[in-house]
Amino acid sequence: MAEPAIECGEPQVAGLLAFVAARVEEDRLGAQLTTPVDESLVGRCDVVERVLLDMARDACRPGEPCPLPERCLRALGEYAFAHSTHPDFHPAWLAWRILR
């Protein structure tokens, strides 16, 4: 069963979180269908899902400023950038990749 959508008061971050969550699910399925299983991709998905998205799930609230640390947003942006050819990728998320 898929996790519920993460609601964040900042629409750009909410969109990034939804995009990353969907791509992680796709990547995990794709990694498990390869022969042999792509363990590096499964590991990356675990980190994104069980660390970054869980952090957002615990911290973010609708109608409130985004509380996520810059390092978390940067990592989410990096993961999204890996899918920049996807039709739902939003160029504004590129900004997260250059946070200091």
N, C-alpha and C positions, 0 to 999 in steps of 0.2 A: 504494500500500500504506500502510495506517495505521501510525502510530508505535506502539510498544508502550506500554502503560499506564505512567504514572509512579508509582513506589512511594515513599510518604513514610511515615515512622514516626508521624506525627500523623494519625489517621484523618480529622479534619475537613479538614485540608489535602489529604489524598489524595482525598477526595470532591470537594473544590473543583476540584482539578486534572483529575480525570476528567470532571467536568461541563463545565468550560471547554473541554477538548480536544474533546469531542463537539459542543459548540455551535459551536466554530470551524469544524469540518468542515462542519456543516450550513450555517453562514453563508456560507462560501466557495462552496459549491455553489449556494446561493440567489443570491448576488451574480453568479455567472457565468451564471445562467439568465435574468437580467433583460436587457431590451433598452432602452437600451444597458447594458453591464456596469456594475454599481455599483462603480466604482473606489475610492470612499471606504471601502466595507465590505471590499473585497479588501485595501486597505491596512491597515485595522484588524486584520483577520485575520492578515496577515503579521506585524505587530508582536506580537500575542499569541502566535502560534505560534512565530515565529523568534527572539523575545527572551524573553518571560516563560516559555513552556513549555520552551524549550531551557534556560533558566537552571535551572528545576526539574529537568529531566531530568539535567542535569550535577551538581546539588547534592544532591538528595534521595536518601535510602537508607531501605529498610525497617528498622524497629526502631530508628531514630535520631531524635533531635529534629529538627524542621524547621529547616534553615539559611537559608531564604529571607529576604531583607530585607523589612522592613515595606512599603516602597514597591512591591515586587513583589506581595506579598499583597494590598495595597490595589488595585492595578491589576487583578489577577485577580478580586477581589471586585466591582469596578466592572463588569467584563465579565459576570460571573455575574448581577449585579443587572439588567443589561439583558435578561436572560432569566428574570426572577423569576416570570413567568406560566407557565413550563414546569413540568409536573407533577413533575419530578425536582429542582427547585430546593429547596434546604434553607435555611430562614430563618436558621440559625446563620451562614451566610456573610455576612449583612448586617453582622456585626461587623467584617469586614475593611474595609468601606467607611469606617469611622470611625477607623481607626488614625491616629495623629498622625505 
